[in-house]
Amino acid sequence: MVLWVATSAEHAGTSGEAVKRRGIIACLVAVAVSGFASSAAAADCKNLPGPETNWQECNKRQLMLGGSDLKSSNLVDTDFASTDLSGADLTAANLEKATLVRASLAGAKADKANFSRVEAYRGDFSGISAESALFVSSELQRADFTGAKLKGADFEKAELGRANFDKAVLTGTRFSVANLSRANLSGALFEGPLDFDRAFMFLTRIEGLDLAAAKGLTQDQVDLACGDAATKLPAGLRASAKWPCPPDDD
């Protein structure tokens, strides 16, 4: 097809008609290539799970995929709503813009995975290993990260309202510009600083945490959050007069 295009252009010369003809031919070639690529991607939706699987934009809702090996897979914009991915191997997988609403990734391996811009309302990430994973700009309201290993994970600009990080390992985790409204960080485990630069911390539970080395933490954030007498703050910051907060029963 490329040879035919070149030959046609040669015979047509440099006239306006030749230019118009080349444009039409180029468009037809682009449409054909695009259609072929789309068909190939759609056909992959029927493939069984395996390393480097291409399920981009596929519908994988309400399936039992626990324990599947999906290392380095292309799962961009895949719909996993209410799907069981517990214990799955998602190491270095790309799940950008995937739907994980009420999905279970409990105990999954997802180190260096990309969860940027996922929609994961009430997602179960308990016990997941997601070290150095990206959760940038993700919707993670009421997500459960109990006992998760999140060393070096990046939650920049993530929506984490009422997310639970009880007993999660947060060493080196970034919450820059994240919405941590009513999120529970009490009981989290970490060494060194956490990054709270411009994070929204309305009623964020930080009871008992040693945040003396925290980055980006301001007095305004402290005044919004919920700490207690055991909470340690960076030099120059003081406990809020409203501490301790009443229990959050919701």
N, C-alpha and C positions, 0 to 999 in steps of 0.2 A: 504493500500500500504506500509506503514511504517513497519507493522508486517511482511509482505512478504519479505521485504528487509532484516530484521533482521534474519529471518529463513534461507534465502538463504545463508547469510554470514556464519551462524553457520555450515551448511552442507558443505560449501566449504572449511572450515578450514582456515589456514593462508598461503596457497600456493599463488604463483604469479598469478595463474588463478583466485583465489578468490578475490584478490586485484583488478585485472582488471575488474572482473565482478561487484564488488561493485562500481567502478568508473563509469561504463557504466550506472548502475541503478540510481546512484545519478544524473547523467546528465539528464536522461530521466525524473526523478521526477522534477528537476529544470525547464526543458523546459515546462512540463505540468503545473506547478504552474505559471510560467511566462505567458504562453498563456492564462490561466484562468484570471489572473490579467489584462492583456491587453484587453481581451474581456469585462471584467466588466467596465473598464475605458471607452472603446469606447461606450458601451451602455449608459453611463451617459450623453453623448453628446446630447441625445434626450430629456433629462429631462427638465422640465420647471424651470425657475429660482426660487431660494428659499434659505434660510439660509443653509450654509454648503453644497452647491451644489458642485459636483465634475465635473468640465468641463476641467480638465487638458488635454492639447494638442488638444482641440476641435476647430473646425472651426466655429466661431461666427461672421464672417465678414458681414458688411453692414446690421445689424439688428437693430430693434427699441426696445431697452431694457431700455428706460428711466424709472426711478422710480422703477426699479426692486430691490428686497431685496436679496442681495447676501452676507450678513454678514458672515464672517468667511469661505468663500467659497474657494475651491482649484481651482484657475484659472491659475496655472503655465503653461507657454508656450501656453496659449490660444490665438487664433487669433481674435482680436476685431477690425481689420482695418476698418475704416470708420463706426464703429458702434456707435449708440446713447446710451450712458450710463448716460445721464444727469439726475441728481437727484437720481441716484441709491444709494443704501446703500451698500458700500463696506467696512464697518468697519471691521478691522482685517482680511480682505481677503488677500490671497497670490496670487499676480499677477506676481511673478518673471518670467522674460523672456517673458512676454506676449507681443503681438504686438498691439500697440495702435496708429498706424499711422493714423493721421487725425480723430481719434475717439473723441467723445465729452463726457467729464466727468464733464461738467459744473454743478456746484451746487451739486455735489455728496458728500456723506459722506464717508470719507476714512481714518478716524483716525486710527493710528497704522497699516495701510495697508502696504504690502510689494510690492513696485514697482521696486525692484532692477533688474537691467539689462533689463528693458523693452525697447522696440523700439517705441518711441512716437513722431516721427517727425510731427510737426504742430498739436500736440494734444491739445485739448481745455480743460484746467484744471481751467478755470476761475470760481471763486466763490467756488471752492472745499474746503471742510474742511478735511485737511490731516495732522492734528497735530500728531507729533511723528511718521510720516510715513517714510519709507525707500525708497529713490530714488538712492541708491548706484549704480554707474557704469551704469546708464541709459542713453539712447540716447534721448535727449529732445530738439533737435535743433528746434528753432522757436516755441516752446511750449508757450501757453498763460496761465500764472498764475495770470492774473489780478484779484485782490480782493480775492485771495486764502488765506486761513488760514493755515499757514505752521509752526506754533510754534513747535519748537523742531524737525523739519524734517531734515533728513540727505541726502544731495546731494553729498556726498563724491565721487570723481572721475566721476561725471556725466558730460555729454556733453550738455552744455546749451547755445550753440552759438545762439545769437539773441533771447533768451527766454525773455519774458516780465513779470516782477514782479510788475507792477504798482499797487499801493495800496494793495499789498499783505502783510500779517502780517508775519514777518520773525523773531520774537523774538526767540533767541536760535537756529536759523537755522545754519547748518554746510555746508560750501562750500569747505571743505578741498580737495585740489588737483583737484577741478572741473575746467572745461573749461568754463569760463564766457565771452568768446570773443563776444563783441558787445551786450551782454545781457543788459537789461534795469532794473536797480535797483532803479532808481530815482522814488520817490513817494512811495517807500516801507515804511511800518510802523513796528517799532520794538522798544523794550526796552532792554538795556543791550548789550552785545557783540555779533557780528557775527564772525564766524570762517572762515577766508580766507587763512588758512595755505597752501602755495604752489599753490594757485589757479592761473590760467592763466587769466589775466584781460585786454586783449588787447581791448581798446576802450569800456570797460565796463562803462555804464552810472551810475555814482554815484553822480550826481548833487544834491545838497541840503541835502545830508545825513549826519547825525551825527555819524561818525565812530570813535569817540574819544576812545571808549572802544573796538574797533575791535581787534580780536586775529589773529596773524599770518600775519598781513598786513605789507608789506615792502615798501621801497622807490621805488624799481624797479616796483612793482605792481602799485603804485600810478602814476608813470611816464607813464605807459602804459594806465591807465584808463582815463576816462573823467569826471572831476569834475568841480566845479565852486567856486566862492568866498564864497558861503554858505556851502560848504563841510567842515566838521570838521574831522581832522585827529588825530591819536594817537600822543602823545608827541614824539618829535624827528623826525617826518616826516613833509615834506613841500609840498605845492601845486606844481604841475608841471607847468613849464613855458609855456606849450602849452595850458593850460586851458584858457578859455572854448573851448571845441571842437566844430567844426561845426555840424549842425544837421545831423542826419543819416536818409537819405530819403528812404533807402531800407527797 
